[in-house]
Amino acid sequence: MEDRTPTISPRAFSTALPAFAACALNEAQEHKFDALMVRTRRRPIPSGKISPLGATLWAVVLAAVALAGLGWLGGWLAVALGTLAVLWYNGIYTYLKRRSLVAYAQVAHRTSVATRCGCSMAKRAAKTPPIDCATK
């Protein structure tokens, strides 16, 4: 019987990891505000399940793995775009979202950066042999 377990390609996973890192870092950045809102006060940091330092360290590990994967599978352009996406989200959007509606316009930019990163990975993939995660 054929194994039909869904798999995710290493390139897709490496492209998603910077978003995971940015989200973990955002949780650490926003934990004081999250504790004040009913909708977010049960999140792991405001509820005390995880410390802000623990979330920050987890974000750093995710970012390091992401950048290594992007570099290995996508090259320097993918690394640059992945880094830009994390810095843009955590350095600009997180700061501006409580201060200006302009912050929401940059979400479109972040999405385009992620798309460019994915395109960069796909172009590189076309030049290298495929990696099949399902191969045993």
A tleap script that builds the chain and sets N, CA, C and O, in Angstrom:
source leaprc.protein.ff14SB
mol = sequence {
  NMET GLU ASP ARG THR PRO THR ILE SER PRO
  ARG ALA PHE SER THR ALA LEU PRO ALA PHE
  ALA ALA CYS ALA LEU ASN GLU ALA GLN GLU
  HIE LYS PHE ASP ALA LEU MET VAL ARG THR
  ARG ARG ARG PRO ILE PRO SER GLY LYS ILE
  SER PRO LEU GLY ALA THR LEU TRP ALA VAL
  VAL LEU ALA ALA VAL ALA LEU ALA GLY LEU
  GLY TRP LEU GLY GLY TRP LEU ALA VAL ALA
  LEU GLY THR LEU ALA VAL LEU TRP TYR ASN
  GLY ILE TYR THR TYR LEU LYS ARG ARG SER
  LEU VAL ALA TYR ALA GLN VAL ALA HIE ARG
  THR SER VAL ALA THR ARG CYS GLY CYS SER
  MET ALA LYS ARG ALA ALA LYS THR PRO PRO
  ILE ASP CYS ALA THR CLYS
}
set mol.1.N position { 0.840 -1.179 0.000 }
set mol.1.CA position { 0.000 0.000 0.000 }
set mol.1.C position { 0.887 1.245 0.000 }
set mol.1.O position { 1.856 1.325 0.754 }
set mol.2.N position { 0.558 2.183 -0.824 }
set mol.2.CA position { 1.349 3.411 -0.973 }
set mol.2.C position { 1.105 4.357 0.204 }
set mol.2.O position { -0.030 4.561 0.633 }
set mol.3.N position { 2.194 4.926 0.711 }
set mol.3.CA position { 2.105 5.898 1.808 }
set mol.3.C position { 1.644 7.238 1.240 }
set mol.3.O position { 2.314 7.816 0.384 }
set mol.4.N position { 0.517 7.724 1.708 }
set mol.4.CA position { -0.029 8.989 1.217 }
set mol.4.C position { 0.056 10.090 2.282 }
set mol.4.O position { -0.743 11.027 2.282 }
set mol.5.N position { 1.025 9.964 3.179 }
set mol.5.CA position { 1.222 10.975 4.206 }
set mol.5.C position { 1.676 12.267 3.536 }
set mol.5.O position { 2.650 12.263 2.782 }
set mol.6.N position { 0.978 13.378 3.804 }
set mol.6.CA position { 1.415 14.639 3.188 }
set mol.6.C position { 2.790 15.054 3.708 }
set mol.6.O position { 3.108 14.882 4.885 }
set mol.7.N position { 3.577 15.594 2.819 }
set mol.7.CA position { 4.900 16.085 3.213 }
set mol.7.C position { 5.023 17.546 2.799 }
set mol.7.O position { 4.325 18.019 1.902 }
set mol.8.N position { 5.913 18.237 3.465 }
set mol.8.CA position { 6.192 19.623 3.104 }
set mol.8.C position { 7.626 19.667 2.602 }
set mol.8.O position { 8.520 19.064 3.196 }
set mol.9.N position { 7.836 20.365 1.534 }
set mol.9.CA position { 9.180 20.404 0.975 }
set mol.9.C position { 10.095 21.219 1.889 }
set mol.9.O position { 9.634 22.140 2.563 }
set mol.10.N position { 11.372 20.890 1.916 }
set mol.10.CA position { 12.309 21.669 2.723 }
set mol.10.C position { 12.319 23.154 2.332 }
set mol.10.O position { 12.491 24.022 3.189 }
set mol.11.N position { 12.136 23.436 1.058 }
set mol.11.CA position { 12.120 24.838 0.623 }
set mol.11.C position { 10.911 25.579 1.187 }
set mol.11.O position { 11.040 26.711 1.655 }
set mol.12.N position { 9.748 24.953 1.146 }
set mol.12.CA position { 8.550 25.591 1.699 }
set mol.12.C position { 8.698 25.770 3.210 }
set mol.12.O position { 8.326 26.810 3.752 }
set mol.13.N position { 9.234 24.772 3.879 }
set mol.13.CA position { 9.432 24.856 5.325 }
set mol.13.C position { 10.416 25.968 5.673 }
set mol.13.O position { 10.182 26.739 6.603 }
set mol.14.N position { 11.517 26.051 4.928 }
set mol.14.CA position { 12.509 27.107 5.183 }
set mol.14.C position { 11.936 28.494 4.908 }
set mol.14.O position { 12.329 29.466 5.552 }
set mol.15.N position { 11.021 28.588 3.965 }
set mol.15.CA position { 10.388 29.866 3.678 }
set mol.15.C position { 9.419 30.257 4.787 }
set mol.15.O position { 9.249 31.444 5.063 }
set mol.16.N position { 8.784 29.286 5.424 }
set mol.16.CA position { 7.821 29.561 6.500 }
set mol.16.C position { 8.514 29.869 7.835 }
set mol.16.O position { 7.963 30.604 8.654 }
set mol.17.N position { 9.696 29.325 8.060 }
set mol.17.CA position { 10.370 29.506 9.355 }
set mol.17.C position { 10.611 30.964 9.760 }
set mol.17.O position { 10.451 31.277 10.940 }
set mol.18.N position { 10.985 31.873 8.854 }
set mol.18.CA position { 11.126 33.262 9.297 }
set mol.18.C position { 9.818 33.843 9.860 }
set mol.18.O position { 9.846 34.650 10.790 }
set mol.19.N position { 8.690 33.437 9.302 }
set mol.19.CA position { 7.401 33.896 9.838 }
set mol.19.C position { 7.182 33.345 11.242 }
set mol.19.O position { 6.667 34.045 12.113 }
set mol.20.N position { 7.572 32.092 11.464 }
set mol.20.CA position { 7.451 31.512 12.805 }
set mol.20.C position { 8.321 32.278 13.792 }
set mol.20.O position { 7.891 32.578 14.906 }
set mol.21.N position { 9.545 32.593 13.379 }
set mol.21.CA position { 10.463 33.342 14.243 }
set mol.21.C position { 9.908 34.728 14.547 }
set mol.21.O position { 9.961 35.188 15.688 }
set mol.22.N position { 9.376 35.392 13.525 }
set mol.22.CA position { 8.815 36.734 13.717 }
set mol.22.C position { 7.624 36.691 14.668 }
set mol.22.O position { 7.467 37.581 15.504 }
set mol.23.N position { 6.795 35.678 14.551 }
set mol.23.CA position { 5.642 35.556 15.443 }
set mol.23.C position { 6.076 35.309 16.882 }
set mol.23.O position { 5.524 35.909 17.804 }
set mol.24.N position { 7.046 34.444 17.084 }
set mol.24.CA position { 7.531 34.181 18.447 }
set mol.24.C position { 8.141 35.439 19.058 }
set mol.24.O position { 7.906 35.743 20.227 }
set mol.25.N position { 8.917 36.162 18.271 }
set mol.25.CA position { 9.508 37.407 18.765 }
set mol.25.C position { 8.417 38.448 19.040 }
set mol.25.O position { 8.501 39.187 20.021 }
set mol.26.N position { 7.405 38.508 18.188 }
set mol.26.CA position { 6.304 39.437 18.397 }
set mol.26.C position { 5.564 39.134 19.703 }
set mol.26.O position { 5.154 40.052 20.413 }
set mol.27.N position { 5.398 37.869 20.012 }
set mol.27.CA position { 4.753 37.503 21.273 }
set mol.27.C position { 5.553 38.033 22.463 }
set mol.27.O position { 4.973 38.520 23.434 }
set mol.28.N position { 6.871 37.941 22.389 }
set mol.28.CA position { 7.714 38.468 23.471 }
set mol.28.C position { 7.631 39.994 23.521 }
set mol.28.O position { 7.595 40.576 24.605 }
set mol.29.N position { 7.599 40.638 22.364 }
set mol.29.CA position { 7.529 42.092 22.315 }
set mol.29.C position { 6.196 42.624 22.847 }
set mol.29.O position { 6.153 43.687 23.467 }
set mol.30.N position { 5.131 41.900 22.609 }
set mol.30.CA position { 3.787 42.387 22.895 }
set mol.30.C position { 3.188 41.837 24.185 }
set mol.30.O position { 2.021 42.114 24.463 }
set mol.31.N position { 3.927 41.074 24.983 }
set mol.31.CA position { 3.314 40.364 26.103 }
set mol.31.C position { 2.651 41.283 27.133 }
set mol.31.O position { 1.654 40.889 27.737 }
set mol.32.N position { 3.164 42.473 27.348 }
set mol.32.CA position { 2.544 43.391 28.321 }
set mol.32.C position { 1.194 43.889 27.808 }
set mol.32.O position { 0.250 44.020 28.586 }
set mol.33.N position { 1.096 44.160 26.534 }
set mol.33.CA position { -0.170 44.588 25.941 }
set mol.33.C position { -1.149 43.414 25.874 }
set mol.33.O position { -2.347 43.576 26.105 }
set mol.34.N position { -0.617 42.227 25.554 }
set mol.34.CA position { -1.469 41.040 25.483 }
set mol.34.C position { -2.101 40.726 26.838 }
set mol.34.O position { -3.235 40.251 26.895 }
set mol.35.N position { -1.387 40.985 27.915 }
set mol.35.CA position { -1.920 40.719 29.257 }
set mol.35.C position { -3.106 41.614 29.592 }
set mol.35.O position { -3.905 41.274 30.464 }
set mol.36.N position { -3.234 42.744 28.919 }
set mol.36.CA position { -4.308 43.696 29.200 }
set mol.36.C position { -5.600 43.405 28.435 }
set mol.36.O position { -6.669 43.880 28.821 }
set mol.37.N position { -5.509 42.634 27.365 }
set mol.37.CA position { -6.673 42.405 26.507 }
set mol.37.C position { -7.290 41.033 26.780 }
set mol.37.O position { -6.576 40.041 26.929 }
set mol.38.N position { -8.599 40.988 26.843 }
set mol.38.CA position { -9.308 39.732 27.095 }
set mol.38.C position { -8.973 38.705 26.017 }
set mol.38.O position { -8.757 37.533 26.322 }
set mol.39.N position { -8.931 39.137 24.771 }
set mol.39.CA position { -8.691 38.228 23.648 }
set mol.39.C position { -7.318 37.568 23.708 }
set mol.39.O position { -7.158 36.440 23.241 }
set mol.40.N position { -6.328 38.249 24.274 }
set mol.40.CA position { -4.952 37.746 24.205 }
set mol.40.C position { -4.344 37.387 25.554 }
set mol.40.O position { -3.212 36.905 25.593 }
set mol.41.N position { -5.037 37.598 26.640 }
set mol.41.CA position { -4.407 37.389 27.951 }
set mol.41.C position { -4.113 35.926 28.272 }
set mol.41.O position { -3.358 35.643 29.202 }
set mol.42.N position { -4.695 34.995 27.520 }
set mol.42.CA position { -4.416 33.568 27.756 }
set mol.42.C position { -3.264 33.029 26.913 }
set mol.42.O position { -2.949 31.840 26.972 }
set mol.43.N position { -2.653 33.883 26.149 }
set mol.43.CA position { -1.493 33.449 25.364 }
set mol.43.C position { -0.379 32.995 26.309 }
set mol.43.O position { -0.373 33.378 27.479 }
set mol.44.N position { 0.559 32.186 25.819 }
set mol.44.CA position { 1.557 31.574 26.714 }
set mol.44.C position { 2.377 32.544 27.575 }
set mol.44.O position { 2.627 32.255 28.746 }
set mol.45.N position { 2.792 33.671 27.029 }
set mol.45.CA position { 3.619 34.574 27.840 }
set mol.45.C position { 2.778 35.340 28.856 }
set mol.45.O position { 3.129 35.340 30.036 }
set mol.46.N position { 1.685 35.994 28.460 }
set mol.46.CA position { 0.895 36.712 29.462 }
set mol.46.C position { 0.335 35.799 30.557 }
set mol.46.O position { 0.173 36.230 31.698 }
set mol.47.N position { 0.044 34.552 30.216 }
set mol.47.CA position { -0.503 33.631 31.206 }
set mol.47.C position { 0.587 32.997 32.075 }
set mol.47.O position { 0.277 32.262 33.013 }
set mol.48.N position { 1.853 33.271 31.773 }
set mol.48.CA position { 2.955 32.775 32.587 }
set mol.48.C position { 3.460 31.386 32.233 }
set mol.48.O position { 4.301 30.844 32.950 }
set mol.49.N position { 2.972 30.795 31.152 }
set mol.49.CA position { 3.418 29.456 30.745 }
set mol.49.C position { 4.824 29.481 30.159 }
set mol.49.O position { 5.570 28.508 30.272 }
set mol.50.N position { 5.180 30.599 29.534 }
set mol.50.CA position { 6.503 30.775 28.926 }
set mol.50.C position { 6.989 32.168 29.313 }
set mol.50.O position { 6.200 33.111 29.383 }
set mol.51.N position { 8.284 32.291 29.563 }
set mol.51.CA position { 8.832 33.608 29.894 }
set mol.51.C position { 9.121 34.384 28.607 }
set mol.51.O position { 9.317 33.785 27.550 }
set mol.52.N position { 9.147 35.717 28.697 }
set mol.52.CA position { 9.521 36.505 27.515 }
set mol.52.C position { 10.916 36.130 27.010 }
set mol.52.O position { 11.145 36.085 25.801 }
set mol.53.N position { 11.844 35.861 27.926 }
set mol.53.CA position { 13.190 35.453 27.516 }
set mol.53.C position { 13.152 34.116 26.779 }
set mol.53.O position { 13.834 33.940 25.769 }
set mol.54.N position { 12.356 33.181 27.283 }
set mol.54.CA position { 12.233 31.879 26.616 }
set mol.54.C position { 11.696 32.013 25.207 }
set mol.54.O position { 12.185 31.360 24.285 }
set mol.55.N position { 10.685 32.865 25.034 }
set mol.55.CA position { 10.127 33.091 23.698 }
set mol.55.C position { 11.139 33.760 22.783 }
set mol.55.O position { 11.228 33.435 21.599 }
set mol.56.N position { 11.902 34.698 23.338 }
set mol.56.CA position { 12.924 35.384 22.539 }
set mol.56.C position { 14.009 34.402 22.102 }
set mol.56.O position { 14.445 34.423 20.951 }
set mol.57.N position { 14.439 33.547 23.020 }
set mol.57.CA position { 15.454 32.536 22.663 }
set mol.57.C position { 14.915 31.575 21.605 }
set mol.57.O position { 15.630 31.211 20.670 }
set mol.58.N position { 13.662 31.166 21.752 }
set mol.58.CA position { 13.039 30.292 20.761 }
set mol.58.C position { 13.000 30.995 19.399 }
set mol.58.O position { 13.265 30.371 18.371 }
set mol.59.N position { 12.673 32.283 19.391 }
set mol.59.CA position { 12.639 33.047 18.145 }
set mol.59.C position { 14.018 33.105 17.504 }
set mol.59.O position { 14.141 32.988 16.285 }
set mol.60.N position { 15.052 33.286 18.314 }
set mol.60.CA position { 16.418 33.340 17.785 }
set mol.60.C position { 16.808 31.992 17.174 }
set mol.60.O position { 17.417 31.946 16.105 }
set mol.61.N position { 16.461 30.908 17.848 }
set mol.61.CA position { 16.758 29.571 17.310 }
set mol.61.C position { 16.012 29.355 15.995 }
set mol.61.O position { 16.595 28.885 15.018 }
set mol.62.N position { 14.720 29.698 15.971 }
set mol.62.CA position { 13.948 29.563 14.730 }
set mol.62.C position { 14.549 30.396 13.602 }
set mol.62.O position { 14.645 29.936 12.464 }
set mol.63.N position { 14.952 31.619 13.925 }
set mol.63.CA position { 15.532 32.492 12.901 }
set mol.63.C position { 16.854 31.917 12.389 }
set mol.63.O position { 17.122 31.956 11.188 }
set mol.64.N position { 17.671 31.389 13.282 }
set mol.64.CA position { 18.956 30.809 12.865 }
set mol.64.C position { 18.736 29.608 11.956 }
set mol.64.O position { 19.396 29.478 10.925 }
set mol.65.N position { 17.814 28.732 12.333 }
set mol.65.CA position { 17.509 27.560 11.500 }
set mol.65.C position { 16.926 28.015 10.164 }
set mol.65.O position { 17.261 27.471 9.112 }
set mol.66.N position { 16.047 29.024 10.221 }
set mol.66.CA position { 15.443 29.547 8.990 }
set mol.66.C position { 16.499 30.090 8.041 }
set mol.66.O position { 16.503 29.760 6.855 }
set mol.67.N position { 17.389 30.917 8.559 }
set mol.67.CA position { 18.414 31.528 7.701 }
set mol.67.C position { 19.388 30.480 7.167 }
set mol.67.O position { 19.844 30.576 6.027 }
set mol.68.N position { 19.703 29.492 7.981 }
set mol.68.CA position { 20.575 28.404 7.495 }
set mol.68.C position { 19.878 27.640 6.358 }
set mol.68.O position { 20.486 27.352 5.327 }
set mol.69.N position { 18.610 27.323 6.563 }
set mol.69.CA position { 17.859 26.615 5.524 }
set mol.69.C position { 17.692 27.448 4.266 }
set mol.69.O position { 17.845 26.946 3.152 }
set mol.70.N position { 17.377 28.728 4.450 }
set mol.70.CA position { 17.241 29.605 3.285 }
set mol.70.C position { 18.559 29.723 2.528 }
set mol.70.O position { 18.582 29.721 1.297 }
set mol.71.N position { 19.657 29.826 3.276 }
set mol.71.CA position { 20.967 29.920 2.635 }
set mol.71.C position { 21.334 28.661 1.879 }
set mol.71.O position { 21.833 28.718 0.755 }
set mol.72.N position { 21.084 27.530 2.504 }
set mol.72.CA position { 21.437 26.246 1.898 }
set mol.72.C position { 20.580 25.956 0.673 }
set mol.72.O position { 21.087 25.492 -0.348 }
set mol.73.N position { 19.281 26.230 0.774 }
set mol.73.CA position { 18.362 25.865 -0.296 }
set mol.73.C position { 18.038 26.995 -1.266 }
set mol.73.O position { 17.607 26.741 -2.391 }
set mol.74.N position { 18.241 28.240 -0.839 }
set mol.74.CA position { 17.810 29.349 -1.680 }
set mol.74.C position { 18.879 30.364 -2.008 }
set mol.74.O position { 18.690 31.190 -2.901 }
set mol.75.N position { 20.007 30.322 -1.302 }
set mol.75.CA position { 21.080 31.260 -1.595 }
set mol.75.C position { 20.966 32.560 -0.822 }
set mol.75.O position { 20.086 32.728 0.022 }
set mol.76.N position { 21.863 33.465 -1.125 }
set mol.76.CA position { 21.974 34.720 -0.364 }
set mol.76.C position { 20.736 35.599 -0.494 }
set mol.76.O position { 20.372 36.287 0.460 }
set mol.77.N position { 20.081 35.592 -1.655 }
set mol.77.CA position { 18.895 36.422 -1.833 }
set mol.77.C position { 17.771 35.970 -0.901 }
set mol.77.O position { 17.092 36.802 -0.298 }
set mol.78.N position { 17.576 34.675 -0.782 }
set mol.78.CA position { 16.550 34.151 0.125 }
set mol.78.C position { 16.871 34.510 1.574 }
set mol.78.O position { 15.969 34.838 2.346 }
set mol.79.N position { 18.151 34.450 1.948 }
set mol.79.CA position { 18.565 34.838 3.304 }
set mol.79.C position { 18.267 36.321 3.533 }
set mol.79.O position { 17.716 36.691 4.569 }
set mol.80.N position { 18.624 37.151 2.585 }
set mol.80.CA position { 18.394 38.594 2.718 }
set mol.80.C position { 16.903 38.901 2.843 }
set mol.80.O position { 16.506 39.716 3.675 }
set mol.81.N position { 16.077 38.255 2.024 }
set mol.81.CA position { 14.640 38.503 2.073 }
set mol.81.C position { 14.008 37.970 3.357 }
set mol.81.O position { 13.120 38.608 3.922 }
set mol.82.N position { 14.459 36.814 3.817 }
set mol.82.CA position { 13.963 36.270 5.087 }
set mol.82.C position { 14.325 37.166 6.255 }
set mol.82.O position { 13.506 37.401 7.143 }
set mol.83.N position { 15.556 37.666 6.257 }
set mol.83.CA position { 16.000 38.591 7.305 }
set mol.83.C position { 15.191 39.878 7.246 }
set mol.83.O position { 14.754 40.387 8.278 }
set mol.84.N position { 14.990 40.406 6.044 }
set mol.84.CA position { 14.213 41.624 5.872 }
set mol.84.C position { 12.790 41.441 6.394 }
set mol.84.O position { 12.254 42.334 7.050 }
set mol.85.N position { 12.179 40.305 6.113 }
set mol.85.CA position { 10.805 40.062 6.558 }
set mol.85.C position { 10.704 40.100 8.082 }
set mol.85.O position { 9.786 40.712 8.628 }
set mol.86.N position { 11.642 39.448 8.769 }
set mol.86.CA position { 11.623 39.433 10.239 }
set mol.86.C position { 11.894 40.825 10.794 }
set mol.86.O position { 11.180 41.285 11.685 }
set mol.87.N position { 12.912 41.497 10.281 }
set mol.87.CA position { 13.245 42.834 10.768 }
set mol.87.C position { 12.117 43.828 10.496 }
set mol.87.O position { 11.808 44.674 11.335 }
set mol.88.N position { 11.514 43.719 9.332 }
set mol.88.CA position { 10.429 44.624 8.969 }
set mol.88.C position { 9.240 44.429 9.904 }
set mol.88.O position { 8.684 45.398 10.423 }
set mol.89.N position { 8.856 43.177 10.116 }
set mol.89.CA position { 7.700 42.904 10.959 }
set mol.89.C position { 7.948 43.305 12.414 }
set mol.89.O position { 7.133 43.992 13.030 }
set mol.90.N position { 9.079 42.866 12.946 }
set mol.90.CA position { 9.337 43.103 14.365 }
set mol.90.C position { 9.921 44.476 14.661 }
set mol.90.O position { 9.741 45.001 15.760 }
set mol.91.N position { 10.607 45.055 13.709 }
set mol.91.CA position { 11.217 46.352 13.949 }
set mol.91.C position { 10.372 47.536 13.538 }
set mol.91.O position { 10.487 48.615 14.119 }
set mol.92.N position { 9.519 47.346 12.535 }
set mol.92.CA position { 8.729 48.468 12.036 }
set mol.92.C position { 7.236 48.277 12.347 }
set mol.92.O position { 6.625 49.109 13.018 }
set mol.93.N position { 6.667 47.195 11.861 }
set mol.93.CA position { 5.229 46.992 12.028 }
set mol.93.C position { 4.820 46.931 13.502 }
set mol.93.O position { 3.875 47.610 13.906 }
set mol.94.N position { 5.509 46.137 14.297 }
set mol.94.CA position { 5.140 45.993 15.705 }
set mol.94.C position { 5.187 47.328 16.428 }
set mol.94.O position { 4.339 47.601 17.277 }
set mol.95.N position { 6.162 48.156 16.103 }
set mol.95.CA position { 6.274 49.481 16.708 }
set mol.95.C position { 5.159 50.409 16.233 }
set mol.95.O position { 4.549 51.117 17.035 }
set mol.96.N position { 4.896 50.403 14.926 }
set mol.96.CA position { 3.957 51.364 14.344 }
set mol.96.C position { 2.487 51.008 14.501 }
set mol.96.O position { 1.641 51.899 14.422 }
set mol.97.N position { 2.152 49.758 14.718 }
set mol.97.CA position { 0.744 49.372 14.652 }
set mol.97.C position { -0.143 50.046 15.694 }
set mol.97.O position { -1.348 50.178 15.479 }
set mol.98.N position { 0.423 50.471 16.810 }
set mol.98.CA position { -0.358 51.201 17.807 }
set mol.98.C position { -0.270 52.708 17.615 }
set mol.98.O position { -0.914 53.462 18.344 }
set mol.99.N position { 0.511 53.149 16.651 }
set mol.99.CA position { 0.741 54.578 16.479 }
set mol.99.C position { 0.187 55.152 15.176 }
set mol.99.O position { -0.074 56.351 15.089 }
set mol.100.N position { 0.005 54.298 14.162 }
set mol.100.CA position { -0.361 54.842 12.859 }
set mol.100.C position { -1.049 53.792 11.993 }
set mol.100.O position { -0.710 52.610 12.049 }
set mol.101.N position { -2.001 54.225 11.208 }
set mol.101.CA position { -2.636 53.330 10.240 }
set mol.101.C position { -1.695 52.976 9.099 }
set mol.101.O position { -1.935 52.013 8.370 }
set mol.102.N position { -0.633 53.744 8.943 }
set mol.102.CA position { 0.356 53.460 7.903 }
set mol.102.C position { 0.969 52.074 8.115 }
set mol.102.O position { 1.397 51.422 7.163 }
set mol.103.N position { 1.006 51.636 9.366 }
set mol.103.CA position { 1.579 50.325 9.675 }
set mol.103.C position { 0.870 49.216 8.915 }
set mol.103.O position { 1.501 48.240 8.511 }
set mol.104.N position { -0.420 49.355 8.720 }
set mol.104.CA position { -1.167 48.297 8.047 }
set mol.104.C position { -0.866 48.236 6.553 }
set mol.104.O position { -1.033 47.186 5.933 }
set mol.105.N position { -0.435 49.320 5.983 }
set mol.105.CA position { -0.033 49.310 4.581 }
set mol.105.C position { 1.233 48.482 4.391 }
set mol.105.O position { 1.432 47.877 3.338 }
set mol.106.N position { 2.086 48.455 5.410 }
set mol.106.CA position { 3.331 47.710 5.276 }
set mol.106.C position { 3.111 46.202 5.318 }
set mol.106.O position { 3.998 45.445 4.924 }
set mol.107.N position { 1.944 45.745 5.789 }
set mol.107.CA position { 1.652 44.311 5.775 }
set mol.107.C position { 1.728 43.792 4.345 }
set mol.107.O position { 2.209 42.686 4.103 }
set mol.108.N position { 1.249 44.599 3.399 }
set mol.108.CA position { 1.331 44.215 1.992 }
set mol.108.C position { 2.785 44.072 1.568 }
set mol.108.O position { 3.123 43.174 0.797 }
set mol.109.N position { 3.649 44.955 2.069 }
set mol.109.CA position { 5.069 44.862 1.732 }
set mol.109.C position { 5.651 43.575 2.293 }
set mol.109.O position { 6.401 42.886 1.602 }
set mol.110.N position { 5.320 43.242 3.523 }
set mol.110.CA position { 5.851 42.025 4.143 }
set mol.110.C position { 5.405 40.807 3.353 }
set mol.110.O position { 6.186 39.880 3.142 }
set mol.111.N position { 4.155 40.805 2.917 }
set mol.111.CA position { 3.659 39.695 2.118 }
set mol.111.C position { 4.432 39.597 0.812 }
set mol.111.O position { 4.750 38.496 0.361 }
set mol.112.N position { 4.737 40.732 0.203 }
set mol.112.CA position { 5.483 40.699 -1.049 }
set mol.112.C position { 6.914 40.218 -0.815 }
set mol.112.O position { 7.488 39.558 -1.682 }
set mol.113.N position { 7.497 40.536 0.338 }
set mol.113.CA position { 8.843 40.043 0.661 }
set mol.113.C position { 8.814 38.526 0.787 }
set mol.113.O position { 9.694 37.841 0.267 }
set mol.114.N position { 7.801 37.997 1.479 }
set mol.114.CA position { 7.689 36.544 1.616 }
set mol.114.C position { 7.491 35.883 0.252 }
set mol.114.O position { 8.049 34.819 -0.015 }
set mol.115.N position { 6.698 36.515 -0.603 }
set mol.115.CA position { 6.484 35.986 -1.950 }
set mol.115.C position { 7.784 35.990 -2.740 }
set mol.115.O position { 8.097 35.025 -3.437 }
set mol.116.N position { 8.536 37.076 -2.631 }
set mol.116.CA position { 9.828 37.139 -3.339 }
set mol.116.C position { 10.780 36.077 -2.816 }
set mol.116.O position { 11.528 35.471 -3.584 }
set mol.117.N position { 10.749 35.853 -1.516 }
set mol.117.CA position { 11.605 34.824 -0.929 }
set mol.117.C position { 11.231 33.457 -1.513 }
set mol.117.O position { 12.104 32.679 -1.897 }
set mol.118.N position { 9.928 33.175 -1.575 }
set mol.118.CA position { 9.466 31.915 -2.150 }
set mol.118.C position { 9.852 31.783 -3.613 }
set mol.118.O position { 10.255 30.707 -4.056 }
set mol.119.N position { 9.732 32.874 -4.369 }
set mol.119.CA position { 10.120 32.856 -5.785 }
set mol.119.C position { 11.614 32.622 -5.936 }
set mol.119.O position { 12.051 31.895 -6.828 }
set mol.120.N position { 12.394 33.242 -5.060 }
set mol.120.CA position { 13.838 33.043 -5.086 }
set mol.120.C position { 14.183 31.579 -4.839 }
set mol.120.O position { 15.058 31.009 -5.491 }
set mol.121.N position { 13.475 30.986 -3.882 }
set mol.121.CA position { 13.714 29.565 -3.582 }
set mol.121.C position { 13.305 28.692 -4.768 }
set mol.121.O position { 13.997 27.729 -5.097 }
set mol.122.N position { 12.190 29.024 -5.407 }
set mol.122.CA position { 11.717 28.232 -6.543 }
set mol.122.C position { 12.686 28.317 -7.712 }
set mol.122.O position { 12.956 27.308 -8.363 }
set mol.123.N position { 13.213 29.508 -7.986 }
set mol.123.CA position { 14.178 29.654 -9.075 }
set mol.123.C position { 15.423 28.832 -8.802 }
set mol.123.O position { 15.963 28.185 -9.698 }
set mol.124.N position { 15.872 28.863 -7.564 }
set mol.124.CA position { 17.055 28.076 -7.198 }
set mol.124.C position { 16.737 26.595 -7.303 }
set mol.124.O position { 17.582 25.806 -7.726 }
set mol.125.N position { 15.515 26.207 -6.917 }
set mol.125.CA position { 15.114 24.802 -6.968 }
set mol.125.C position { 15.126 24.289 -8.398 }
set mol.125.O position { 15.457 23.128 -8.641 }
set mol.126.N position { 14.769 25.144 -9.340 }
set mol.126.CA position { 14.749 24.721 -10.737 }
set mol.126.C position { 16.150 24.403 -11.252 }
set mol.126.O position { 16.306 23.677 -12.234 }
set mol.127.N position { 17.173 24.951 -10.583 }
set mol.127.CA position { 18.552 24.741 -11.019 }
set mol.127.C position { 19.232 23.584 -10.290 }
set mol.127.O position { 20.327 23.170 -10.670 }
set mol.128.N position { 18.581 23.056 -9.234 }
set mol.128.CA position { 19.186 21.976 -8.455 }
set mol.128.C position { 18.261 20.773 -8.466 }
set mol.128.O position { 17.061 20.913 -8.704 }
set mol.129.N position { 18.812 19.582 -8.209 }
set mol.129.CA position { 17.952 18.398 -8.152 }
set mol.129.C position { 16.967 18.520 -6.986 }
set mol.129.O position { 17.311 19.073 -5.941 }
set mol.130.N position { 15.751 18.008 -7.158 }
set mol.130.CA position { 14.762 18.104 -6.086 }
set mol.130.C position { 15.161 17.261 -4.868 }
set mol.130.O position { 15.852 16.250 -4.995 }
set mol.131.N position { 14.719 17.693 -3.711 }
set mol.131.CA position { 14.912 16.932 -2.479 }
set mol.131.C position { 13.551 16.368 -2.120 }
set mol.131.O position { 12.598 17.122 -1.923 }
set mol.132.N position { 13.453 15.062 -2.034 }
set mol.132.CA position { 12.177 14.418 -1.731 }
set mol.132.C position { 12.172 13.999 -0.274 }
set mol.132.O position { 12.895 13.084 0.118 }
set mol.133.N position { 11.351 14.673 0.532 }
set mol.133.CA position { 11.273 14.347 1.970 }
set mol.133.C position { 10.664 12.988 2.213 }
set mol.133.O position { 10.920 12.372 3.248 }
set mol.134.N position { 9.859 12.505 1.275 }
set mol.134.CA position { 9.158 11.248 1.487 }
set mol.134.C position { 10.023 10.032 1.171 }
set mol.134.O position { 9.633 8.904 1.475 }
set mol.135.N position { 11.195 10.245 0.563 }
set mol.135.CA position { 12.068 9.121 0.222 }
set mol.135.C position { 12.577 8.465 1.481 }
set mol.135.O position { 13.044 9.131 2.405 }
set mol.136.N position { 12.480 7.155 1.505 }
set mol.136.CA position { 12.913 6.425 2.710 }
set mol.136.C position { 14.276 5.827 2.526 }
set mol.136.O position { 14.795 5.180 3.436 }
savepdb mol mol.pdb
quit
